[in-house]
Amino acid sequence: MSRPRVAIVVTGSELVRGERTDLNGPFFAQEALRLGLQPSRITIVGDDPADLETALREGMDRDVCLVSGGLGPTHDDRTIELVARVSGRSLEVDEELEREIEAVSRRFAERMKRDYADFSSGVRKQATLPAGALSLGIAGTAPGVVLDMGSCVVVVLPGPPRELQELWPRALASPPLQAVLARTKRPSRRVARLYGVSESLVAKSLADAGGDGDGVEVTICARDFEIHVDLVVEPGVEARADELEAAFLEPIGDFLFGRDERSIEHLVLDACRARGLTLGAAESCTGGLVSKRLTDVAGSSDVFRGSVVAYANETKQGLLGVPAGLLEQHGAVSAEVAESLAHGAREHLGVDVAISVTGVAGPGGGTPEKPVGLVYLHAVGPMGEIPFRIELPGGRDVIRSRAAVAALHLLRRLLS
């Protein structure tokens, strides 16, 4: 059984101009894969009517066309009228939808102390749908819409990611999309997350294992300085997937750190939580990036107690107790100072486990002995301690980001 194909059209001139990053295309693609559909293209298009019409025509030659954006009340929100044109449908006002949008708009007008008449034309515009379209209701004031064209089911959702994801379950429950999903079987998905290995070596390992195919699709992606491997397994070929997976991972198993979707910061926090340990950090060249990643995780406060961004030597001495003589003898970028920073963080923050980072992020400040990209890390806890030296390529931002990732993986090694 071939999987129904999906085209994704993401609209918004701000996306084409690079002012904002598209989050809806990847969301749609991941959801399509999860449901057993086959994403075939993601098109990002601006608000120009001719460009958008072309993208929609191309998208509607698939079994499903998922569209985001262009549903607002202004003149440049043209998605619905162009969906109607491409599908050959007339436009009609959905009176129930109009009442729903009007209620929200009237409350907004009252709060803003404005006349509702300022909003009425926009409300009618947003409630105007292609003939035969199914309204999914609203999130904000923009509606979700499903149109069954026979050969293609078109789903149009608002551009703001929160609104789109709020309406997505309603789209999934709609009869047209349910009919498409009934024609497919959901594949299973397996993940392997690796760190410290090159993408080319992972690809070679896959080739040596026989490569994918025969119902198993493997993608290898360098992401956030890690290698993420996904195996999409069609129903009925699990044994083939088991064999490929075992052969593929055997030579690179030492680099494997995760078999699920949890990020490295999630894994570190979960490992501390499972052992009842608290965590802190002392950062120099990373300027708080390690702490940011940890605190980006909701609920991290039950483990992570805080950090000291000790950029200047005086701060290293005054807040973390690094001896002046140590700094004079070895310099701020040294294994000895990294060790002292980690122990100082553990003591002064009152935590069980601490990580430190100090290095030369560039673009200046490097020497032949200590080049740009040289970073020292140190992790310490009740189970022992691990020093680590690494030389990282790239510009300042890349070096700092890579150093933060290296620090989190050093914590993982210590905790495991």
KAVENVEN-V608078 format. One record per residue. N is the residue number from 1. SS is DSSP state (2 for helix, 1 for strand, 0 for the rest). PHI is phi as a letter, one per 30 degrees, with the letter a starting at -180 (none if undefined). PSI is psi in whole degrees, -180 to 180 (NA if undefined). Layout:
BEGIN
{{N,SS,PHI,PSI} {N,SS,PHI,PSI}}
END
This chain:
BEGIN
{{1,0,none,119} {2,0,d,143} {3,0,d,139} {4,0,e,140} {5,1,c,148} {6,1,b,132} {7,1,c,143} {8,1,b,127} {9,1,b,119} {10,1,c,122} {11,1,c,154} {12,0,k,116} {13,2,d,-29} {14,2,d,-27} {15,2,d,-42} {16,2,d,-36} {17,0,d,-8} {18,0,i,12} {19,0,d,-26} {20,0,b,156} {21,0,c,135} {22,0,d,123} {23,0,c,-18} {24,2,d,-38} {25,2,e,-52} {26,2,d,-37} {27,2,d,-49} {28,2,e,-45} {29,2,d,-44} {30,2,d,-40} {31,2,d,-40} {32,2,d,-46} {33,2,d,-43} {34,2,e,-33} {35,0,d,-2} {36,0,j,11} {37,0,c,165} {38,1,c,103} {39,1,d,132} {40,1,c,-24} {41,1,a,150} {42,1,b,122} {43,1,c,125} {44,1,c,123} {45,1,b,147} {46,0,d,-168} {47,0,d,1} {48,0,d,126} {49,2,e,-41} {50,2,d,-42} {51,2,d,-43} {52,2,d,-40} {53,2,d,-41} {54,2,d,-45} {55,2,d,-39} {56,2,d,-41} {57,2,d,-43} {58,2,d,-38} {59,2,d,-33} {60,0,d,4} {61,0,d,6} {62,0,c,174} {63,0,d,-35} {64,1,b,138} {65,1,b,115} {66,1,c,124} {67,1,b,139} {68,1,b,142} {69,0,j,165} {70,0,i,30} {71,0,c,10} {72,0,d,-172} {73,0,c,-2} {74,0,c,172} {75,0,d,-29} {76,0,c,7} {77,0,c,92} {78,0,c,7} {79,2,d,-47} {80,2,d,-45} {81,2,d,-33} {82,2,d,-33} {83,2,d,-43} {84,2,d,-44} {85,2,d,-47} {86,2,d,-36} {87,2,d,-6} {88,0,i,27} {89,0,c,151} {90,0,d,167} {91,1,c,136} {92,1,b,147} {93,1,d,126} {94,0,d,105} {95,2,d,-37} {96,2,d,-43} {97,2,d,-39} {98,2,d,-42} {99,2,d,-38} {100,2,d,-45} {101,2,d,-37} {102,2,d,-42} {103,2,d,-43} {104,2,d,-43} {105,2,d,-37} {106,2,d,-41} {107,2,d,-40} {108,2,d,-42} {109,2,d,-40} {110,2,d,-44} {111,2,d,-36} {112,2,d,-2} {113,0,h,49} {114,0,b,159} {115,0,d,132} {116,0,d,-25} {117,2,e,-26} {118,2,d,-21} {119,2,c,-16} {120,2,d,-41} {121,2,d,-38} {122,2,d,-36} {123,2,d,-46} {124,2,d,-40} {125,2,e,-45} {126,2,d,-21} {127,0,c,4} {128,1,c,121} {129,1,b,161} {130,1,d,144} {131,0,e,132} {132,0,i,-3} {133,0,d,151} {134,1,c,124} {135,1,d,136} {136,1,c,7} {137,1,i,-169} {138,1,b,158} {139,1,b,111} {140,0,i,-127} {141,0,c,-6} {142,1,d,133} {143,1,d,161} {144,1,c,146} {145,1,b,138} {146,1,b,130} {147,1,b,120} {148,1,c,111} {149,0,c,3} {150,0,j,-67} {151,0,d,-17} {152,0,b,139} {153,1,c,121} {154,1,c,126} {155,1,c,122} {156,1,c,124} {157,1,b,160} {158,0,d,158} {159,0,d,-40} {160,0,e,125} {161,2,e,-37} {162,2,d,-44} {163,2,d,-42} {164,2,e,-46} {165,2,d,-25} {166,2,d,-37} {167,2,d,-15} {168,2,e,-44} {169,2,e,-33} {170,2,d,-37} {171,2,d,-43} {172,2,d,-34} {173,2,d,-8} {174,0,d,144} {175,2,e,-42} {176,2,d,-43} {177,2,d,-34} {178,2,d,-37} {179,2,d,-38} {180,2,d,-44} {181,2,d,-27} {182,0,d,-16} {183,0,c,3} {184,0,b,161} {185,0,c,136} {186,0,d,129} {187,0,d,160} {188,1,d,161} {189,1,b,132} {190,1,b,145} {191,1,b,149} {192,1,b,128} {193,1,c,128} {194,1,b,152} {195,0,b,138} {196,0,j,9} {197,0,b,149} {198,0,d,154} {199,2,d,-36} {200,2,d,-37} {201,2,d,-37} {202,2,d,-43} {203,2,d,-40} {204,2,d,-41} {205,2,d,-40} {206,2,d,-45} {207,2,d,-43} {208,2,d,-28} {209,0,d,-4} {210,0,j,-8} {211,0,i,170} {212,0,d,-169} {213,1,j,180} {214,0,h,42} {215,0,j,-1} {216,1,b,118} {217,1,c,125} {218,1,c,130} {219,1,c,138} {220,1,c,123} {221,1,b,126} {222,1,d,119} {223,1,b,124} {224,0,h,38} {225,0,i,18} {226,1,b,170} {227,1,c,120} {228,1,c,124} {229,1,c,126} {230,1,c,134} {231,1,c,117} {232,1,c,119} {233,1,c,118} {234,0,d,150} {235,0,e,137} {236,0,j,-7} {237,0,c,29} {238,2,d,-38} {239,2,d,-42} {240,2,d,-40} {241,2,d,-41} {242,2,e,-45} {243,2,d,-46} {244,2,d,-45} {245,2,d,-46} {246,2,d,-45} {247,2,d,-37} {248,2,d,-43} {249,2,d,-17} {250,2,e,-49} {251,0,d,-13} {252,0,c,16} {253,2,d,-26} {254,2,d,-19} {255,2,c,-3} {256,1,d,128} {257,1,b,-12} {258,1,a,147} {259,0,b,19} {260,0,b,-172} {261,0,d,-2} {262,0,d,137} {263,0,d,169} {264,2,d,-36} {265,2,d,-36} {266,2,d,-43} {267,2,d,-42} {268,2,d,-47} {269,2,d,-41} {270,2,d,-39} {271,2,d,-42} {272,2,d,-44} {273,2,d,-42} {274,2,d,-27} {275,2,c,0} {276,0,i,34} {277,0,c,145} {278,0,c,160} {279,1,b,142} {280,1,b,173} {281,1,b,152} {282,1,b,116} {283,1,b,137} {284,0,c,-81} {285,0,d,-25} {286,0,d,-14} {287,0,h,28} {288,0,j,3} {289,2,d,-35} {290,2,d,-46} {291,2,d,-38} {292,2,d,-46} {293,2,d,-40} {294,2,d,-43} {295,2,d,-9} {296,0,d,-19} {297,0,d,121} {298,0,d,136} {299,0,i,5} {300,2,d,-16} {301,2,d,-18} {302,2,d,-9} {303,0,b,-50} {304,1,d,121} {305,1,c,-24} {306,1,k,-176} {307,1,a,165} {308,1,b,121} {309,1,d,95} {310,0,c,83} {311,0,d,-49} {312,0,d,152} {313,2,e,-36} {314,2,d,-36} {315,2,d,-40} {316,2,e,-40} {317,2,d,-50} {318,2,d,-38} {319,2,c,-25} {320,2,b,1} {321,0,i,23} {322,0,d,124} {323,0,d,139} {324,2,e,-38} {325,2,d,-34} {326,2,d,-42} {327,2,d,-41} {328,2,d,-40} {329,2,d,-42} {330,2,c,-19} {331,0,i,158} {332,0,d,-31} {333,0,c,92} {334,0,a,158} {335,2,d,-37} {336,2,d,-42} {337,2,d,-37} {338,2,e,-42} {339,2,d,-44} {340,2,d,-39} {341,2,d,-43} {342,2,d,-45} {343,2,d,-37} {344,2,d,-41} {345,2,d,-42} {346,2,d,-41} {347,2,d,-50} {348,2,d,-27} {349,0,c,-10} {350,0,i,43} {351,0,c,163} {352,0,d,-39} {353,1,b,138} {354,1,b,150} {355,1,b,142} {356,1,b,152} {357,1,b,130} {358,1,b,136} {359,1,a,-177} {360,0,c,103} {361,0,d,-18} {362,0,i,-173} {363,0,d,-18} {364,0,c,-176} {365,0,j,-7} {366,0,d,155} {367,0,b,168} {368,0,e,-35} {369,0,d,-34} {370,0,b,82} {371,0,d,163} {372,0,e,132} {373,0,j,-11} {374,1,d,126} {375,1,b,135} {376,1,c,136} {377,1,b,157} {378,1,a,128} {379,1,c,136} {380,1,b,143} {381,1,a,-177} {382,0,e,-25} {383,0,d,-3} {384,1,k,-158} {385,1,b,154} {386,1,b,119} {387,1,d,155} {388,1,a,133} {389,1,c,137} {390,1,b,144} {391,1,c,120} {392,0,c,137} {393,0,d,167} {394,0,j,180} {395,0,d,-176} {396,2,e,-49} {397,2,d,-41} {398,2,d,-44} {399,2,d,-45} {400,2,d,-44} {401,2,d,-43} {402,2,d,-38} {403,2,d,-39} {404,2,d,-42} {405,2,d,-43} {406,2,d,-38} {407,2,d,-43} {408,2,d,-38} {409,2,d,-31} {410,2,d,-39} {411,2,d,-42} {412,2,d,-43} {413,2,d,-44} {414,2,d,-44} {415,2,d,-19} {416,0,c,NA}}
END
